[in-house]
Amino acid sequence: MVNITKSSILKDPFFWLLIISLPLLYINVRPDHDWGGDFAQYIKQAENIANGNPYFQTKYVFNEAAPVYGPPAYPPGFSILLAPVVKVWGLSFQVLTIYQSVFLILFGLISFGFFKKHFQTWLSVLLALMMLYNPWILSFKSEIMSDIVFSFLFILTFYLYRFRKDNRLFRTTYLGLLIAFTILLRSIGLVLPLALTLRLLSDFIRGKWFNKTINKENRKFDISLLIFSVVIFALLKYIVFPLPLVSEASYLNFLSEGFSLQGFLSNLSYYLLMIKNLFPTLSGEWIFLSILLSSFVIVLIFLGIARQAFSNPGFIDLVFAVYVLILLIYPYQGSGFRFLLPVFPFLMFYLVSGVKIIKTENQKVKEKTLLVFMLIALLTFAPGILNIIKKQDTVKEGPHKPKSQEVFRFIKNNTNENACIAFIRPRVLALFTDRYSMGTKYQDSVQEIGKQYQKYDVDYILQMNLLYDNNVSNYISANRENLELVFKNNDFNLYKMRTNSSE
């Protein structure tokens, strides 16, 4: 029986890290959101799940000619987790942000547990704090997106697989469920079973990759875990939460151009820049410090990766390599650092591993130098954190602005519930008005836009001054005789189609 006392709790670094993390439940907790789009689709799916409706029926009209807005539906994992919150508190972005902050804290705690398996306690705490209080993450956590939750479950699954040893049947069960649900959150969750498969194949074919062979019992466990996780995932995806085939096909649009070296190198440059931007640019004469820190970090990470690759590569290196390779091949840029967030703990691991390459006779000097570096890095976060706190009470440019709410109310009160409205943010409009909504590409001609409006039976066109679409404006100018201006304020114009209205 474990004897837990007040004294033991106070000595537990997990407890103190939790205490230090509690301000995250306040910092950048907002009652609003930006225009985005992904958040609206996740929340609308969550509302459907909470109300027992097919989760993918969000009233977002997927335009095959403009798949850039998003697929017809996202995997249901994140929406499943949002559903209880939406059911109890409704469309409360403040509650949703707090909920997401809880997962961020959990992400920091499990990352600390991962660090503590490799480094000293004080260093592990500082690494976790560098992640939790990074201004980019503090800013990003107000976005209701699946990345933070996915990152927590991704690292949790890796940690439990790598360091937890339980009864084999029990371990297969909870790890299989975790792997299946992680993939249900984001498709890139396939990295974990893919890495397991590659390790098994490597051991079977060569047995040299990790400089040791996996014993028979471990191999049986890995195979049974793979089979169980695949079965559970297939059950959830195709039986419990089936996704429309058109949604599956839309993901493949990004891969239609195939692999190119130019795209690979472009992605590499992009994500290196994202790592660099994790360290805020200080103003004035202190800008040199940001340049030094970001450059130093990138060099140390690459040294750490090289050290692991040429000394004793392990499962962490295989998981990281598979994950990053998928990112570099995937022909999409624009995610910022968020696609790297699940492997942020791995980047910190390589950073410290890079420091170990530095030769010195006095180990304490190396440790003190690393401590000073971590503290300076945390100090550079202070201006960014203060700026976030200062601005968190201002309303973002987005659907919560008074003019936005005004047009949403008009649409809800004065349009047919089956009306279809063309808008530059179709998923947001569908969430806040419960009307069908579709969008067109910026590059579309007036004639092409007209064809798409006709194909999807568009009844209204909502024009927004902030996110100005010149081609849609040209369409409106060329078709004045077929349009009636039914609503106008300083930010929006709502036009009714005279010849195609369902009213």
Salt bridges, closest charged atoms under 4 A:
ASP32 OD1 - ARG30 NE 2.81
ASP34 OD1 - HIS33 ND1 3.08
ASP38 OD2 - ARG338 NH2 3.92
ASP38 OD1 - ARG427 NH2 2.91
GLU47 OE1 - LYS44 NZ 3.84
GLU64 OE1 - LYS455 NZ 3.95
GLU143 OE1 - HIS33 NE2 3.68
GLU143 OE2 - LYS396 NZ 3.86
ASP147 OD2 - ARG186 NH1 3.64
ASP147 OD1 - ARG338 NH1 2.98
ASP166 OD1 - ARG164 NE 3.21
ASP203 OD2 - ARG219 NH2 2.49
GLU217 OE1 - ARG168 NH1 2.66
ASP222 OD2 - ARG199 NH2 2.95
GLU248 OE2 - LYS237 NZ 2.79
GLU397 OE2 - LYS401 NZ 3.86
ASP434 OD1 - LYS44 NZ 3.00
ASP434 OD1 - LYS59 NZ 3.84
